[in-house]
């Protein structure tokens, strides 16, 4: 399936401003079956380019994650709240100052 790219975004006051980036990558083949299944479910729920969540699932000042993967049809991207992201993807994120 390929490489998953994940970026932590949002949070209180935009988290870290323009210089702090939280980003990671993970090969899908390294994920457990349960994590791959959860990830595929997230992408299957998307409408257009971004996953649309009901208002009651959107968390103000909470962290969201932008997750991208490359498919035969091109790059797919979703943005989901932290509570929906498999822990194995969150664990690969590193903070850096740019």
C-alpha positions as CSV (number, residue, x, y, z in Angstrom):
1,X,0.0,0.0,0.0
2,X,2.8,2.4,0.7
3,X,3.8,5.3,2.9
4,X,1.4,7.1,5.3
5,X,2.3,10.7,6.1
6,X,0.8,12.3,9.2
7,X,0.9,15.8,10.6
8,X,-0.4,17.1,14.0
9,X,-2.3,20.3,13.5
10,X,-4.5,22.7,15.5
11,X,-4.7,22.6,19.3
12,X,-5.0,25.6,21.6
13,X,-3.9,28.7,19.7
14,X,-2.7,26.7,16.7
15,X,-0.1,24.6,18.5
16,X,3.5,25.9,18.4
17,X,3.0,28.7,15.8
18,X,4.6,28.7,12.4
19,X,7.9,27.2,13.5
20,X,7.0,24.1,15.4
21,X,6.1,21.2,13.1
22,X,4.8,17.8,14.2
23,X,5.2,15.3,11.4
24,X,5.8,11.6,10.8
25,X,5.7,8.8,8.2
26,X,5.0,5.1,8.5
27,X,4.9,2.3,6.0
28,X,1.5,0.7,6.0
29,X,3.1,-2.7,5.9
30,X,4.5,-2.1,9.4
31,X,1.1,-1.5,10.9
32,X,-0.9,-4.2,12.7
33,X,-3.9,-5.5,10.9
34,X,-6.2,-3.7,13.3
35,X,-4.5,-0.3,12.7
36,X,-4.6,-0.9,8.9
37,X,-8.3,-1.7,9.1
38,X,-9.0,1.5,11.2
39,X,-7.0,3.6,8.8
40,X,-8.9,2.2,5.8
41,X,-12.2,2.9,7.5
42,X,-11.2,6.5,8.1
43,X,-10.3,6.9,4.4
44,X,-13.5,5.2,3.3
45,X,-15.6,7.7,5.2
46,X,-14.1,10.7,3.5
47,X,-16.2,12.9,1.2
48,X,-14.2,14.7,-1.4
49,X,-10.6,15.4,-0.2
50,X,-11.3,15.8,3.5
51,X,-13.1,13.6,6.0
52,X,-16.3,15.5,7.0
53,X,-17.1,15.0,10.7
54,X,-20.4,15.9,12.4
55,X,-20.2,19.0,14.5
56,X,-20.5,17.0,17.7
57,X,-17.2,15.1,16.8
58,X,-15.2,18.3,16.1
59,X,-13.2,19.4,19.1
60,X,-12.5,23.1,19.5
61,X,-8.9,23.7,20.5
62,X,-8.1,20.0,20.2
63,X,-5.6,18.4,18.0
64,X,-6.4,17.1,14.6
65,X,-4.2,15.0,12.3
66,X,-3.8,15.4,8.6
67,X,-3.2,11.9,7.1
68,X,-2.2,11.4,3.5
69,X,-1.6,8.3,1.5
70,X,-0.7,7.7,-2.2
71,X,-3.1,5.4,-4.2
72,X,-3.3,4.5,-7.8
73,X,-5.9,7.4,-8.2
74,X,-3.5,9.9,-6.6
75,X,-2.9,11.3,-3.1
76,X,-5.8,11.0,-0.6
77,X,-5.9,13.2,2.5
78,X,-8.1,13.3,5.5
79,X,-8.2,15.4,8.6
80,X,-9.5,13.7,11.8
81,X,-9.5,14.3,15.5
82,X,-6.9,12.7,17.7
83,X,-9.4,10.3,19.2
84,X,-9.8,8.6,15.8
85,X,-6.2,8.1,14.9
86,X,-4.5,4.7,15.5
87,X,-1.9,5.0,18.2
88,X,0.8,3.5,16.0
89,X,0.5,6.6,13.7
90,X,0.6,9.0,16.6
91,X,3.7,7.3,17.9
92,X,5.7,8.0,14.7
93,X,5.2,11.8,15.0
94,X,8.3,13.9,15.9
95,X,8.3,17.6,16.8
96,X,10.8,19.8,15.0
97,X,11.6,23.5,14.9
98,X,11.9,24.9,11.4
